[in-house]
């Protein structure tokens, strides 16, 4: 009888623990997309291989990320084609930064214009595992309630201290700037260069998502994770840099650099990577 009670208790504990994990996963609302389906996401890593920010490949020589991810050039490695951090899959490509260019209007105190371009020393090869992020046209916006997908390697469990190994995604609706800026929410801190997204009742967005994570709407990169609550409580959504506000700046930076380096522009196939398509 004692042995039966022991195993009954052990199974009960296992069931409860599994139920809690399932509840947390469901509460976070995140999921693992098909491997390498988010082909333009890149990992910004330290020289020791520690992931600290996400970014987006917008040209084979250029990565777009949040300005607050800025660090010394020799302290950063860009990894494209990665799906499971810390595990060699044979699809990864590595490149060190040549230069780092935060937006000139970036304000560390307010997080306004929290966007940055990284020029790579060596180009990333486009293949079945790596592609370029489609960008929105200048100043285009999303309607409140429209669903977008955020992807990255941030922790999905509230209070978690480490990032998950596998790329994760979560579906979030856009929240209007007026609602986000209300006294019941972020109370006036949202500028025209920011987007709010999240569930108004809280508990949906995965917790501790990292900086620079991608917010993709209608197949285009509309946002970069900038700031907000670690976990989205009711009324306090995540805040993202509005990429469409900086489309012209991105184009000028990339193609001005290319024309300085070469006497001719890249072929149309390369140029179209940053076209409005």
C-alpha positions as CSV (number, residue, x, y, z in Angstrom):
1,X,0.0,0.0,0.0
2,X,2.7,2.6,0.8
3,X,4.3,1.9,-2.5
4,X,1.0,2.4,-4.3
5,X,0.6,5.7,-2.5
6,X,4.1,6.8,-3.4
7,X,3.6,6.2,-7.1
8,X,0.2,7.8,-7.0
9,X,1.7,10.9,-5.4
10,X,4.6,10.9,-7.9
11,X,2.3,10.7,-10.9
12,X,0.1,13.4,-9.4
13,X,3.1,15.8,-9.0
14,X,4.1,15.1,-12.6
15,X,0.6,15.8,-13.9
16,X,0.4,19.0,-11.9
17,X,3.9,20.2,-13.1
18,X,3.0,19.3,-16.7
19,X,-0.3,21.2,-16.4
20,X,1.5,24.2,-15.1
21,X,4.0,24.2,-17.9
22,X,1.1,23.8,-20.4
23,X,-0.7,26.7,-18.8
24,X,2.3,28.9,-18.9
25,X,2.9,28.1,-22.5
26,X,-0.7,28.7,-23.4
27,X,-0.7,31.9,-21.4
28,X,2.4,33.2,-23.2
29,X,0.6,32.3,-26.5
30,X,3.9,31.7,-28.3
31,X,4.7,28.9,-30.7
32,X,7.7,27.5,-32.6
33,X,7.4,28.4,-36.3
34,X,8.6,26.0,-38.9
35,X,12.4,25.9,-38.9
36,X,13.9,28.6,-41.1
37,X,10.5,30.0,-42.0
38,X,11.5,33.4,-40.6
39,X,14.5,33.5,-42.9
40,X,15.5,37.2,-42.4
41,X,15.9,37.1,-38.6
42,X,19.5,37.2,-37.4
43,X,21.1,36.8,-34.0
44,X,23.4,39.5,-32.6
45,X,25.9,37.7,-30.4
46,X,28.9,38.4,-28.2
47,X,32.4,37.0,-29.2
48,X,31.6,34.1,-26.8
49,X,28.4,33.2,-28.8
50,X,25.9,34.7,-26.3
51,X,22.7,36.1,-28.0
52,X,21.8,39.6,-26.8
53,X,19.6,41.1,-29.6
54,X,17.7,40.1,-32.7
55,X,18.0,41.9,-36.1
56,X,16.7,41.7,-39.6
57,X,18.7,41.2,-42.8
58,X,17.7,44.0,-45.2
59,X,20.6,43.6,-47.7
60,X,23.3,41.1,-48.0
61,X,25.7,43.6,-46.4
62,X,23.2,45.2,-43.9
63,X,21.3,44.3,-40.8
64,X,18.6,46.4,-39.2
65,X,18.0,46.3,-35.4
66,X,17.2,48.5,-32.4
67,X,19.7,51.3,-31.6
68,X,19.8,50.3,-27.9
69,X,21.5,47.1,-29.1
70,X,24.6,49.2,-29.9
71,X,27.9,47.9,-28.7
72,X,31.5,48.0,-29.8
73,X,32.2,46.7,-33.3
74,X,34.6,44.1,-32.0
75,X,32.1,42.9,-29.4
76,X,29.5,41.7,-31.9
77,X,29.0,38.8,-34.3
78,X,26.1,38.5,-36.7
79,X,24.7,35.1,-37.2
80,X,22.2,34.4,-40.1
81,X,20.4,31.2,-40.8
82,X,20.2,30.2,-37.2
83,X,17.1,28.5,-35.7
84,X,18.4,26.8,-32.5
85,X,20.9,28.9,-30.6
86,X,23.9,27.1,-29.3
87,X,23.4,24.1,-31.7
88,X,25.3,23.9,-35.0
89,X,22.8,23.1,-37.7
90,X,25.0,23.6,-40.8
91,X,22.8,26.5,-42.0
92,X,24.5,29.3,-40.0
93,X,26.5,32.1,-41.6
94,X,28.7,34.4,-39.6
95,X,29.8,38.0,-40.3
96,X,31.4,40.7,-38.2
97,X,30.3,44.3,-38.4
98,X,32.2,46.8,-40.5
99,X,30.4,49.8,-39.0
100,X,27.4,50.5,-36.8
101,X,25.1,53.5,-37.5
102,X,22.4,54.4,-34.9
103,X,19.8,56.8,-36.2
104,X,21.0,60.4,-35.5
105,X,17.7,61.2,-33.7
106,X,17.9,58.2,-31.4
107,X,17.2,59.4,-27.8
108,X,18.3,56.9,-25.1
109,X,16.0,58.5,-22.5
110,X,12.8,58.5,-24.5
111,X,13.7,55.6,-26.9
112,X,12.6,57.7,-29.8
113,X,14.1,56.7,-33.2
114,X,15.4,53.4,-31.6
115,X,16.7,52.0,-34.9
116,X,20.2,51.2,-36.1
117,X,21.9,49.8,-39.2
118,X,24.9,47.4,-39.1
119,X,27.1,47.2,-42.2
120,X,28.8,43.8,-42.5
121,X,32.4,43.1,-43.4
122,X,31.4,40.1,-45.5
123,X,28.1,39.6,-47.3
124,X,25.5,37.1,-46.2
125,X,24.7,34.6,-48.9
126,X,21.0,34.3,-49.7
127,X,19.8,30.7,-49.9
128,X,16.9,28.5,-48.8
129,X,17.6,29.4,-45.2
130,X,18.3,33.1,-45.5
131,X,16.4,35.8,-47.2
132,X,15.9,39.6,-47.0
133,X,13.2,41.2,-44.9
134,X,10.5,42.9,-47.0
135,X,10.2,46.5,-45.8
136,X,7.1,48.7,-45.7
137,X,6.8,51.9,-47.7
138,X,7.7,55.2,-46.0
139,X,5.1,56.3,-43.4
140,X,2.7,53.5,-44.0
141,X,0.8,52.3,-40.9
142,X,-1.3,49.4,-39.6
143,X,-4.9,49.5,-38.5
144,X,-5.7,48.9,-34.8
145,X,-6.6,45.3,-34.3
146,X,-4.6,44.0,-37.2
147,X,-2.7,40.9,-36.3
148,X,1.1,40.7,-36.6
149,X,3.7,38.1,-35.8
150,X,6.6,38.8,-33.5
151,X,9.6,36.5,-33.7
152,X,12.8,36.1,-31.7
153,X,14.6,34.1,-29.1
154,X,13.3,35.9,-25.9
155,X,12.2,33.9,-22.8
156,X,8.6,32.9,-22.8
157,X,8.1,32.2,-19.1
158,X,7.5,35.0,-16.7
159,X,10.4,35.2,-14.3
160,X,12.6,33.1,-16.6
161,X,16.3,33.9,-16.6
162,X,17.5,32.3,-19.8
163,X,16.4,32.5,-23.5
164,X,14.9,29.5,-25.2
165,X,17.2,27.8,-27.7
166,X,14.6,27.6,-30.5
167,X,13.2,30.6,-32.4
168,X,9.7,31.5,-31.2
169,X,6.8,33.6,-32.5
170,X,3.7,35.1,-31.0
171,X,0.7,36.7,-32.7
172,X,-0.2,40.2,-31.4
173,X,-2.8,42.8,-32.5
174,X,-1.8,46.4,-33.2
175,X,-3.0,48.9,-30.6
176,X,-3.8,52.5,-31.6
177,X,-1.4,55.2,-30.5
178,X,-4.3,57.0,-28.8
179,X,-5.2,54.1,-26.7
180,X,-1.5,53.2,-26.0
181,X,-0.9,56.9,-25.0
182,X,-3.9,57.1,-22.7
183,X,-3.6,57.8,-19.0
184,X,-4.7,54.2,-18.3
185,X,-1.8,52.9,-20.4
186,X,1.7,54.3,-21.2
187,X,0.5,57.9,-20.6
188,X,2.0,60.0,-23.3
189,X,5.4,58.3,-23.9
190,X,4.5,57.0,-27.4
191,X,5.9,59.1,-30.3
192,X,5.0,59.0,-34.0
193,X,8.1,56.8,-34.4
194,X,6.6,54.0,-32.3
195,X,4.0,51.2,-32.6
196,X,2.2,49.5,-29.8
197,X,1.1,45.8,-30.0
198,X,-0.3,43.4,-27.5
199,X,-3.4,42.0,-25.8
200,X,-5.4,44.5,-23.8
201,X,-6.3,41.9,-21.2
202,X,-2.6,41.1,-20.6
203,X,-1.0,37.7,-20.3
204,X,-0.8,36.9,-24.0
205,X,2.6,38.3,-25.1
206,X,5.5,36.1,-24.3
207,X,7.6,37.4,-21.4
208,X,11.1,38.8,-21.5
209,X,11.3,39.0,-25.3
210,X,14.7,40.3,-26.3
211,X,15.6,43.6,-28.0
212,X,15.2,44.1,-31.7
213,X,12.7,41.2,-32.1
214,X,10.8,41.4,-35.4
215,X,7.2,42.5,-35.7
216,X,5.9,41.5,-39.1
217,X,2.6,42.6,-40.4
218,X,1.2,41.6,-43.9
219,X,4.5,40.0,-44.7
220,X,6.5,43.2,-44.1
221,X,8.8,44.2,-41.2
222,X,6.9,47.0,-39.5
223,X,8.4,46.9,-36.0
224,X,11.5,46.3,-33.9
225,X,11.1,45.5,-30.2
226,X,12.1,48.6,-28.3
227,X,10.7,48.8,-24.8
228,X,7.7,48.2,-22.6
229,X,6.8,45.8,-19.8
230,X,8.8,42.6,-19.4
231,X,5.5,40.9,-19.7
232,X,2.4,42.5,-21.1
233,X,0.0,43.3,-18.3
234,X,-3.4,44.6,-19.0
235,X,-3.1,48.1,-20.6
236,X,0.6,48.0,-21.0
237,X,1.6,46.6,-24.4
238,X,5.0,46.2,-25.9
239,X,6.4,49.2,-27.8
240,X,8.2,48.8,-31.2
241,X,10.1,51.1,-33.4
242,X,8.0,51.9,-36.5
243,X,10.2,50.8,-39.3
244,X,8.1,52.6,-42.0
245,X,9.0,56.0,-40.4
246,X,12.7,55.3,-41.4
247,X,12.4,53.6,-44.8
248,X,14.0,56.6,-46.6
249,X,16.8,56.7,-44.1
250,X,17.5,53.0,-44.6
251,X,17.6,53.3,-48.3
252,X,19.8,56.4,-48.3
253,X,22.3,54.8,-45.8
254,X,22.5,51.5,-47.8
255,X,22.7,52.8,-51.3
256,X,24.8,55.9,-50.6
257,X,27.4,53.5,-49.0
258,X,27.2,51.2,-52.0
259,X,27.7,53.9,-54.6
260,X,30.7,55.3,-52.6
261,X,32.3,51.8,-52.7
262,X,31.5,51.0,-56.3
263,X,31.3,52.9,-59.6
264,X,28.0,51.1,-60.3
265,X,24.9,50.1,-58.5
266,X,24.2,46.5,-57.6
267,X,22.1,44.7,-60.2
268,X,18.3,45.0,-60.0
269,X,18.0,41.7,-58.2
270,X,20.0,43.2,-55.3
271,X,18.4,46.6,-55.4
272,X,14.9,45.1,-55.3
273,X,15.7,43.8,-51.8
274,X,15.0,47.3,-50.5
275,X,12.4,48.3,-53.1
276,X,8.7,48.9,-52.2
277,X,7.9,45.9,-54.4
